[in-house]
């Protein structure tokens, strides 16, 4: 090409412009492709449903309100806090290895041993009482016989199922026995992982359940209760837990709050909230 003194000819300028436009077009197409791919990825993540909140527990049925039937065994529900604390206090110091999740539930991370100690005490009530026995997993640090007597005291309280006047479970009495072969009901206090394995429902290492003739109590709830019972004596929460789960073995299902300010029914999932009702651990308060 002849030297034109550094001045580019019109034809050369048009060729350069065409090349530049073609290059810009390729770059723009690539950027748009990347944006489309990223947009699809974000959409897929946003469409993934969040895991539903864990937490099933219940509350007592007033003596004038018959228990509600229709629940199949195995519904998750809550428990109580450490015996060392007279009330469920969310600020209590946690033992080594335990954590508190964002919702305020204590998780002890107890080991699952699948080895159980059986209570060796008994307490007679009435001849037609339902016979039961307690089994405690070896990793749960409680006195087996003392715990069995505590549960028996709950079940033998006039406000428990024996005080209900109508409906399923009305007037039911319970008798603690020391012979497992004679027991019609087993209450098993176990580590969260063991409860998860034995329960037919997803208890998520957080809840308890009832399945067939067995009540599976999550040790974390028995020892630490739930935030919904904060400031309430531990004994009250434990009474709620036992009465609720035993209610499931009697064929009762979950119910809701009958009205703001009223006592919550024992078969209400009070660990999730009381819907304006007052916490209540008894079927016949």
N, C-alpha and C positions, 0 to 999 in steps of 0.2 A: 504494500500500500504506500502510495506517495505521501511524503511529509507535507502536512498542511499547516505547519506552524503551531501545532498544539490545539487547533480548533477541530472539534469532532464534527463530522458531517451529519446532516439530518438523518440519513439512513442508519448510521452507526448509533445515534442517540435512540432511535426507535427500537433497534435490536436490544440495546441495554435496558430500556424501559420494559420491553416484553419479558426479558429474562427476570427482571426484578419483580414484576407482577406475578410471574409464574412461581417464583420462590416464595413470595408472600402468601400466595394461595395455598401452597403445600403446607406452610407453617400454620396457617389459620385452620386448615382442615384437621391437622394433627391435634391442635389445642381443643377444637370442638369434640373430637373423638374421645380425648381424655376426660373432658367434662361430662360427656354422656355416660362413660363407664363409671365415674365416681358417683354420679347421680343415681345410677341403678343400685350401686352398693349401699348407699345411704337409705334408699327406699326399702331394701330388703331388711336392714337392721330395724328400721322404724316399724316394720310390720310384724316383728317378733313379739308375741304377747309376753307381758311380764308375768313372773311367777306369782300366783295368788298368795295373799298373806296367810301365814300359819296362825293357828290359834283356835282351838275349840274348847270350850269349857261351858259350864252351865250354872243354873241357879235354881233355888227352891220354889216349889209350888205351894201357894198359900193353902191353908186347911180348907178354905171354902172353894178352892179351885181344884177339880180332879186332875190328876196327872194326865198328860197327853200321850196316847199310845201311837204306835206306828213306826218306831225307829228300829232299824235293823242293827244287830250288835256290831260294834266296832267303830263307833263315832268318837273322834278325838275330843279330848277335853283337858282342863288344867289341874294344877295342884297347889302346894303351899310352900312356905319359906322355912328357914332354919329354926330349929327348936330353940337355939340360943337367943333368938330375937322374939320378943313378945308380940311385935307387930311387923307387918310386911313393910320394910323400909328400903326404898330403892337405893339409898346412899350407903347401905351397910357394906362393910369391908368384905371383899371376896376372898375365898381361900386360894392357895396357889393353884394355878392351872385353870381357874374359872375365868370366864369373861362375861361381859354384859353386852348384848347386841344393841343395835340402834333403836329398837323398840322397847328396850328396858328389860328384856328377859335374860335371866342369868343362865348361862350354859356352863356346866361343870366339867364337861369333857371326861366323864367317868369312863373307866374301862369296861368293856363288855366281857364278862368271864363265863357266862352261861352256867355258873355254879350258884346254888341257892341254899340258904339256911331256912329251915322251917320252924315256925313257932311251936313251942312245947307246952303252952298253957291252954287252959280251957275255961269257959265260963258258961254255966247253964242259964237258960232263960225260961222258955216255955217248951213243952213237948213238941209242938208243931213248928218250931223255929227252923229256919233254913240253916244248915250246918256249913260253916266256912272255916278256912285256914289261911294263914299268911305265909308267904315265901319271900325272902329278901335276897337279892343278888349279893355276892360276896364283896363286890366293890363299893357297895352302899354302906356308909358308916353310920348305922343306927342300931339300937338295941332291938333285936327281933321281937322278944316277948313284950317289951314295953310298947312297941309300935302296935303289936297285935291288940293289946288291951286298949290302946288309944282308939283304934278303929272300932273295936267292939263297943266302946263307950259312945261313939258317934252313932252307930247303928241301933243302939239300945236306948237312945235319947227319945223321949216322948214326942219331940218335934221331927223325928226322922220318919221312916216309912210306916212304922207302927202307929203313928198318929194320923195318917191319911184315912179319911172316912169312906171314900168311894173311888172307883176306877182301878186300873191295874196297879198292883203293889199295895193296895190299901190294907193296912193292919199287919203288913209283913214283919215278922220278927226274925232275928238272926242269932245264931249260937256259935261261939268260937270253940272249935274242937282241936285236939292235938294229934288226932289220927287222920292222916291225909286220905286214907282209903275211905273214910266216912264223910269227907267233905263234899258238899254239893256245889260249893263256890270257892274259887281260889282267888285271893287278892295277892298279886305279885308286884312287889316294889322293886323296880329294876332300873338299870342305867338307860339313858336315852337311846343308845344304839340297840340295846336288847329289846326295848319297847318297839322300836321301828321294825325289827325283824319279826316280832311275834304278832304285831297288829296287822289286820288286813287293810287298814287305811294308811295314808301317807301322814304319819305323825311328825316327820321332819325333825326328829330328836328334840321336839319341843312339847308334844302333847301326850296325853294318856288315852286309853281307849278301853272298851269292853268288847269282848268277843266270846260268844257262847257262854259257858259257865265260868269265865275268867275275867277279872278286872286287872288291867295292866297299868300300873301307876308309874309315871315318869318321875324318877327320883329328884330331878331338878325342880319340878313343880311342887313336889311334896316338901322339899327343903326351902325353896325360894319363892314359891307362889307366882303370881303374875302382877304386872303393874296396875291392873284394874282393882286389886285389893290392897293397894298401898295405904298404910295407916290403919289397917284393920287387923285385929289379932290373928296370928298364924292359925290358931285353933279353928277360927271361923272359916278360913280358906280350906283347911283340910276337911272340915265337915262338908263343905260344898263339894269338894272333889270326890269324896267317897259317896256321898248321897247321889251326886249326878251320875257317876259311872255305875253304881249299883242300880240306879234307876233304869239304865240301859239294859241291864241283865233282866230286869222285870218287864221289858218290852216297851219302854217309854221312849219317845222321840223328842227332838228339840222343839222348843216353843219360844215365842218372843215376849217382849214386854207388854203387859196388859194395859199400861197407862203410866204416863210420867208421874214420878213420885211414889208409885206403888212398889211393893216388894217384888223383886225379880223372881220368877219361878225357878225352882231348882234345876229344871231341865232346859233352862236358857243357857246359851253359851256365854257366860258372864266373863270369861277370860278375854273375849273379843270386845267386850263393852256391854253396858247394861241398858242402852237405848233410853236413858232417862229414868229407868227403874233404880231402886236402891239395892245394893248387893245383899243377897240373902242365901244362906247355905242350907236351909231346911225345907223339906217338902211340906211340913205342917207347922209353920212358925207360930 
